[in-house]
Amino acid sequence: MTEAKTSLKRTLIGKVVSDKRAKTVTVLIERRVKHELYGKIVGKSSKYHAHDEKNEFKMGDMIEITESRPISKTKNWVATRLVEKASLV
């Protein structure tokens, strides 16, 4: 009986807001949650630093990041795939 092993690592999808550092991108993850007391839907956001080995992701791209071992002091996510290329304005 051979089954495909599912990954236990968390994956998130967000927008690249900075690509200035070498081999690192800053990804903004936005989510909508219900306020605990008032019940209103509010937008929350978090920024994560993700490892981008080939510097292939640019500002404005929607990418998927996956949890990994700590790579540096603030970086423990790896950019895995491009979801949507940034649109030219």
C-alpha positions as a LaTeX table, in Angstrom:
\begin{tabular}{lrrr}
\hline
Residue & $x$ (\AA) & $y$ (\AA) & $z$ (\AA) \\
\hline
Met1 & 0.00 & 0.00 & 0.00 \\
Thr2 & 1.79 & 3.14 & $-1.22$ \\
Glu3 & 0.24 & 6.49 & $-0.40$ \\
Ala4 & 1.34 & 9.99 & $-1.32$ \\
Lys5 & 2.80 & 11.60 & 1.80 \\
Thr6 & 1.18 & 14.93 & 2.63 \\
Ser7 & 3.46 & 17.75 & 3.73 \\
Leu8 & 3.14 & 18.89 & 7.34 \\
Lys9 & 4.74 & 22.25 & 6.53 \\
Arg10 & 2.50 & 25.32 & 6.44 \\
Thr11 & 2.08 & 27.15 & 3.13 \\
Leu12 & 0.83 & 30.71 & 2.65 \\
Ile13 & 0.09 & 32.83 & $-0.42$ \\
Gly14 & 0.92 & 36.53 & $-0.44$ \\
Lys15 & 2.27 & 39.52 & $-2.34$ \\
Val16 & 5.96 & 40.42 & $-2.61$ \\
Val17 & 6.36 & 43.93 & $-1.16$ \\
Ser18 & 10.18 & 44.11 & $-1.20$ \\
Asp19 & 12.87 & 42.37 & $-3.27$ \\
Lys20 & 15.79 & 44.66 & $-2.39$ \\
Arg21 & 17.85 & 42.14 & $-0.39$ \\
Ala22 & 19.98 & 39.43 & $-1.92$ \\
Lys23 & 18.21 & 36.04 & $-1.96$ \\
Thr24 & 15.36 & 37.37 & 0.21 \\
Val25 & 11.87 & 38.66 & $-0.50$ \\
Thr26 & 9.41 & 40.23 & 1.95 \\
Val27 & 5.92 & 38.79 & 1.54 \\
Leu28 & 2.73 & 40.44 & 2.83 \\
Ile29 & 0.06 & 37.95 & 3.88 \\
Glu30 & $-3.42$ & 39.47 & 4.25 \\
Arg31 & $-6.30$ & 37.65 & 5.92 \\
Arg32 & $-9.81$ & 38.54 & 7.00 \\
Val33 & $-10.93$ & 37.52 & 10.49 \\
Lys34 & $-13.96$ & 38.15 & 12.64 \\
His35 & $-13.37$ & 40.51 & 15.58 \\
Glu36 & $-13.70$ & 38.54 & 18.83 \\
Leu37 & $-15.89$ & 41.05 & 20.67 \\
Tyr38 & $-17.70$ & 43.07 & 18.01 \\
Gly39 & $-18.12$ & 40.43 & 15.31 \\
Lys40 & $-17.02$ & 42.74 & 12.50 \\
Ile41 & $-14.82$ & 41.32 & 9.73 \\
Val42 & $-11.42$ & 43.05 & 9.91 \\
Gly43 & $-8.36$ & 42.75 & 7.70 \\
Lys44 & $-5.14$ & 41.59 & 9.36 \\
Ser45 & $-1.76$ & 41.38 & 7.72 \\
Ser46 & 1.65 & 39.90 & 8.48 \\
Lys47 & 5.00 & 40.26 & 6.74 \\
Tyr48 & 7.34 & 37.31 & 6.35 \\
His49 & 10.88 & 37.14 & 5.00 \\
Ala50 & 11.26 & 34.27 & 2.54 \\
His51 & 14.36 & 32.75 & 0.96 \\
Asp52 & 14.55 & 33.27 & $-2.82$ \\
Glu53 & 17.72 & 31.48 & $-3.98$ \\
Lys54 & 17.71 & 32.69 & $-7.61$ \\
Asn55 & 16.22 & 36.18 & $-7.01$ \\
Glu56 & 13.41 & 35.22 & $-9.42$ \\
Phe57 & 10.46 & 36.89 & $-7.66$ \\
Lys58 & 9.87 & 40.60 & $-8.18$ \\
Met59 & 7.82 & 43.25 & $-6.38$ \\
Gly60 & 4.07 & 42.82 & $-6.86$ \\
Asp61 & 4.21 & 39.07 & $-7.63$ \\
Met62 & 1.79 & 36.75 & $-5.81$ \\
Ile63 & 3.85 & 33.81 & $-4.52$ \\
Glu64 & 3.50 & 30.77 & $-2.29$ \\
Ile65 & 5.84 & 30.43 & 0.68 \\
Thr66 & 6.50 & 27.28 & 2.72 \\
Glu67 & 7.71 & 26.97 & 6.28 \\
Ser68 & 11.28 & 25.69 & 6.67 \\
Arg69 & 14.16 & 25.49 & 9.10 \\
Pro70 & 15.60 & 28.85 & 10.24 \\
Ile71 & 17.82 & 30.24 & 7.47 \\
Ser72 & 18.78 & 33.46 & 9.27 \\
Lys73 & 17.64 & 35.49 & 12.29 \\
Thr74 & 14.34 & 36.57 & 10.68 \\
Lys75 & 14.01 & 34.13 & 7.78 \\
Asn76 & 12.35 & 30.73 & 8.18 \\
Trp77 & 10.17 & 30.58 & 5.06 \\
Val78 & 11.12 & 29.57 & 1.50 \\
Ala79 & 9.49 & 30.98 & $-1.65$ \\
Thr80 & 8.25 & 27.88 & $-3.50$ \\
Arg81 & 6.26 & 28.94 & $-6.56$ \\
Leu82 & 4.88 & 31.88 & $-8.52$ \\
Val83 & 1.08 & 32.10 & $-8.30$ \\
Glu84 & 0.55 & 35.27 & $-10.35$ \\
Lys85 & 3.01 & 37.60 & $-12.08$ \\
Ala86 & 2.84 & 41.31 & $-11.21$ \\
Ser87 & 0.71 & 43.30 & $-13.64$ \\
Leu88 & 2.41 & 46.25 & $-15.35$ \\
Val89 & 0.76 & 49.56 & $-14.51$ \\
\hline
\end{tabular}
